[in-house]
Amino acid sequence: MEPESASARRDALEEWDFGGDTLRLLVGSKESNGAITIIEGTMHGGGPPLHIHDAEDEVYVVLEGVLTFRVGEEHGTLSAGEVLWLPRSIPHTVANLSGAPCRFVATYMPGGIEQMLRAQSEYLTSLPAGASPDPAVMADLDKYAGRRAVGPPLSK
């Protein structure tokens, strides 16, 4: 299968809501013949639990704001223009703990994680207002993508 031809685009292929945080699919596995997934995101606060990806490496580029991270035992923050490499099989997480929105671009190699992100967004937006997600359901969605939570999210 040939990848789709390159094209400049400003619109997203899909957009997902994560309780006020948004992710926009810019390049998907389909468009890259499985090579990469590129997502632009805006986080207003918090982030995912400490987790491990078995299937892909991840790179974050901060566009605006501050992103706090943990990769293995390394902790730190990134500001606009800084890059973070998250290798597969290493526990990692990111969070926005700054109180101001953080925009970033995340690239996953190989592609395909958008299936899990789509499923998570669909589940979260199906919940009644104010309801908390069921950790068992979220864990099942993570397993679908070869990802497993191994600790709590980052906090101040």
C-alpha positions in Angstrom: 0.0 0.0 0.0 1.4 3.4 -1.0 1.2 6.2 1.6 -1.0 9.1 0.7 0.8 11.9 -1.1 2.3 14.7 1.0 0.2 17.8 1.4 0.1 20.9 3.6 -2.9 21.0 5.8 -4.1 23.2 8.7 -7.2 21.2 9.5 -7.1 18.0 11.6 -8.1 14.6 10.3 -9.9 14.1 13.7 -10.3 15.9 17.0 -10.8 14.2 20.3 -12.1 15.7 23.6 -10.5 14.5 26.9 -12.6 16.4 29.4 -11.5 19.8 28.1 -8.1 18.8 26.9 -8.1 18.3 23.1 -6.0 16.2 20.7 -6.0 16.8 17.0 -4.8 14.0 14.6 -2.6 15.7 12.0 -1.0 12.6 10.4 -2.4 9.1 11.1 -1.2 5.6 10.6 -3.3 5.4 7.4 -1.7 8.4 5.9 1.9 7.3 6.7 1.5 3.6 5.9 1.9 2.8 9.6 5.1 4.7 10.0 4.0 7.5 12.4 1.1 9.2 14.1 1.4 13.0 14.7 -1.0 14.7 17.1 -1.3 18.3 18.3 -2.6 18.7 21.8 -3.7 21.3 24.3 -3.6 20.3 28.0 -5.3 22.6 30.5 -4.2 20.6 33.5 -3.1 17.2 34.7 -2.0 14.3 32.4 -2.1 10.5 32.0 -0.8 8.1 34.6 2.7 6.8 34.6 2.7 4.2 31.8 4.7 2.1 29.4 4.3 1.8 25.7 5.4 -1.6 24.4 4.8 -0.7 20.7 6.0 2.8 20.0 8.5 5.6 20.8 7.2 9.0 21.5 8.5 12.6 20.9 7.0 15.8 22.4 7.7 19.3 21.1 6.2 22.0 23.3 4.7 24.9 21.3 3.3 27.0 24.2 3.3 26.7 28.0 5.2 24.4 30.3 5.1 20.6 30.3 6.3 18.6 33.3 7.6 15.1 32.6 9.0 11.9 34.0 11.0 9.4 31.9 12.3 6.5 34.0 13.8 8.3 37.0 14.4 11.6 35.2 12.0 14.5 36.1 11.9 17.9 34.6 10.0 20.6 32.7 9.9 21.7 29.1 9.1 25.1 27.7 8.2 26.3 24.3 10.6 25.0 21.6 12.0 22.2 23.8 11.8 18.5 22.8 11.4 15.3 24.9 12.2 11.8 23.7 10.1 9.0 25.4 11.5 5.6 24.4 9.3 2.5 24.4 9.5 0.2 27.3 10.5 3.0 29.7 7.9 4.2 32.3 7.0 7.8 31.4 4.3 10.5 31.7 3.7 14.1 31.0 1.5 16.7 32.7 0.5 20.3 32.7 1.0 21.5 36.3 1.5 25.2 35.4 -2.1 26.5 35.6 -1.9 27.8 32.1 -2.7 25.9 28.9 0.1 23.9 27.2 0.2 23.2 23.5 2.4 20.5 22.1 3.0 18.2 19.1 3.4 14.5 19.9 4.8 12.0 17.3 4.5 8.3 17.8 6.7 5.8 15.9 5.4 3.5 14.5 1.9 4.9 14.0 -1.4 3.5 15.2 -1.9 4.9 18.7 -4.8 7.0 17.4 -7.1 3.9 17.7 -6.6 3.9 21.5 -6.9 7.7 21.7 -10.1 7.6 19.7 -11.6 4.8 21.9 -10.6 6.7 25.1 -12.2 9.9 23.9 -15.4 8.1 22.9 -15.6 6.5 26.3 -14.9 9.7 28.2 -17.4 11.8 26.3 -20.1 9.1 26.8 -20.0 9.5 30.6 -22.7 11.5 32.3 -21.5 15.0 33.4 -19.5 14.8 36.5 -19.0 11.0 36.4 -15.5 9.6 36.9 -14.1 7.1 34.4 -14.0 3.5 35.4 -10.3 2.6 35.9 -10.9 -1.0 34.6 -12.4 0.3 31.4 -9.5 2.7 30.9 -7.0 -0.1 31.6 -8.8 -2.3 28.9 -8.5 0.6 26.4 -4.8 1.0 27.2 -4.1 -2.8 26.8 -5.7 -2.5 23.3 -2.7 -0.3 22.3 0.0 -2.2 24.2 0.1 0.4 26.9 -0.1 -0.2 30.6 -0.4 2.1 33.6 2.4 1.5 36.2 1.8 4.5 38.5 -0.1 7.6 39.3 -0.2 10.8 37.2 2.2 13.6 38.1 1.1 16.1 40.7 2.6 19.2 42.2 
